[in-house]
């Protein structure tokens, strides 16, 4: 009977060690392949929220310019570029 208890403990230890080994191997593989970076790059943002952020940034650019009329498109495009680069992070 003592042997069975010992073998169970060994088996349980092997299972725990096996899980740790798999996690370590996965982390090592991700580090090599850079898949963690790829996962964050794949992260998508809500298009409606992105548009709100761009609109606010464009408004602040317009405000900083002294409310000059006729530069709306330039303000919008620059704000779009700024927000997209921020979201890519």
Residue, then its C-alpha position, 0 to 999 in steps of 0.5 A: x500500500x505504501x508504494x501506491x501512495x508514493x506512486x500517486x504522489x510522484x504522478x501528481x508531482x510529474x503532472x504539476x511539473x509537466x504543466x509548469x514545463x508547458x507554461x515555460x515552453x509556451x512563454x519561451x516560444x512566444x518570446x522567440x516568435x514575438x507572438x505577444x507583440x502580434x497579439x497586442x497589435x491585433x487588438x481592435x478598438x471600437x470604431x465609434x470610440x476611435x471616431x470620437x477621439x479623433x473628433x475631440x483631438x481635431x477640435x483641440x487642434x482647431x481651438x489651438x489654431x485660434x478657431x481659424x476656419x478652413x483648416x478643418x480637414x487638416x486638423x482632422x487628418x492630423x488628429x486621425x494620425x495622432x490617435x491611430x499612432x496612439x492606439x497602435x501604442 
